[in-house]
Amino acid sequence: MSERHPEIDPTLPEVVQNFLRSGAELEEIRLDERGEWTHEGLRFENSRLIGLFSRSIGRTEGGTWILEIGPFTYPITVEDTGFFVEAVDWSEQPPRLRLSDDTSEPLDVHSLEYRPGGRLYCRIKDGAFRARFKHNAYHSIMDHLHEEDGKVILSVTGTQICLADLDELRE
């Protein structure tokens, strides 16, 4: 076992498990909490490679985040979540998300979750994953929010959803 992989996920492909059991070290590929890709601490600059990685992210049944490119599976480090909301088309009913993996799907407004520090998430891929709203997508929601009785309310598609309690945010 290695320092980066103290326990080897038994749902990884056997060739990857054997590589890690041999004591070999994988070079670290990381997706940070803002959706930036790095290799051994250096930020990727090539937009085509970033797009390939974003389209190739997955998770094993054992919970390990991976890149799956063709026949190759490579374990990666994910700081927060593997998927990000790049943009929201609020003119659609329901609003339509454009995700970091170049897919698009309707927003399940009932899955929205606000976290302190200005982090907004929703469930995607039939609820299988959580996606974090990137800066522009996060700010696009502001036109659909209002305050009511000390709560932040989202009004969209004829539905009102409480995203946050202002008293809890102040604590």
Secondary structure as the mmCIF struct_conf table of DSSP 4:
data_model
#
loop_
_struct_conf.conf_type_id
_struct_conf.id
_struct_conf.beg_label_comp_id
_struct_conf.beg_label_asym_id
_struct_conf.beg_label_seq_id
_struct_conf.end_label_comp_id
_struct_conf.end_label_asym_id
_struct_conf.end_label_seq_id
BEND BEND1 GLU A 3 ARG A 4
BEND BEND2 PRO A 6 GLU A 7
TURN_TY1_P TURN_TY1_P1 PRO A 10 THR A 11
BEND BEND3 LEU A 12 LEU A 12
HELX_RH_AL_P HELX_RH_AL_P1 GLU A 14 ARG A 21
TURN_TY1_P TURN_TY1_P2 SER A 22 GLY A 23
HELX_LH_PP_P HELX_LH_PP_P1 LEU A 26 GLU A 28
STRN STRN1 ILE A 29 LEU A 31
TURN_TY1_P TURN_TY1_P3 GLU A 33 ARG A 34
BEND BEND4 GLY A 35 GLY A 35
STRN STRN2 TRP A 37 HIS A 39
TURN_TY1_P TURN_TY1_P4 GLU A 40 GLY A 41
STRN STRN3 LEU A 42 ARG A 43
HELX_LH_PP_P HELX_LH_PP_P2 PHE A 44 PHE A 44
HELX_RH_AL_P HELX_RH_AL_P2 SER A 47 ARG A 55
BEND BEND5 SER A 56 SER A 56
STRN STRN4 ILE A 57 ARG A 59
TURN_TY1_P TURN_TY1_P5 GLU A 61 GLY A 62
BEND BEND6 GLY A 63 GLY A 63
STRN STRN5 TRP A 65 ILE A 69
TURN_TY1_P TURN_TY1_P6 GLY A 70 PRO A 71
STRN STRN6 PHE A 72 PRO A 75
STRN STRN7 THR A 77 VAL A 78
BEND BEND7 GLU A 79 ASP A 80
BEND BEND8 GLY A 82 GLY A 82
STRN STRN8 PHE A 83 ASP A 89
TURN_TY1_P TURN_TY1_P7 TRP A 90 SER A 91
BEND BEND9 GLU A 92 PRO A 94
STRN STRN9 ARG A 96 LEU A 99
TURN_TY1_P TURN_TY1_P8 SER A 100 ASP A 101
BEND BEND10 ASP A 102 ASP A 102
STRN STRN10 SER A 104 PRO A 106
HELX_RH_3T_P HELX_RH_3T_P1 VAL A 109 SER A 111
STRN STRN11 GLU A 113 ARG A 115
TURN_TY1_P TURN_TY1_P9 PRO A 116 GLY A 118
STRN STRN12 ARG A 119 ILE A 124
TURN_TY1_P TURN_TY1_P10 LYS A 125 ALA A 128
STRN STRN13 PHE A 129 PHE A 133
HELX_LH_PP_P HELX_LH_PP_P3 LYS A 134 LYS A 134
HELX_RH_AL_P HELX_RH_AL_P3 HIS A 135 SER A 140
HELX_RH_3T_P HELX_RH_3T_P2 ILE A 141 HIS A 144
STRN STRN14 LEU A 145 GLU A 148
TURN_TY1_P TURN_TY1_P11 ASP A 149 GLY A 150
STRN STRN15 LYS A 151 VAL A 156
TURN_TY1_P TURN_TY1_P12 THR A 157 GLY A 158
STRN STRN16 THR A 159 ASP A 165
HELX_RH_AL_P HELX_RH_AL_P4 LEU A 166 ARG A 170
#
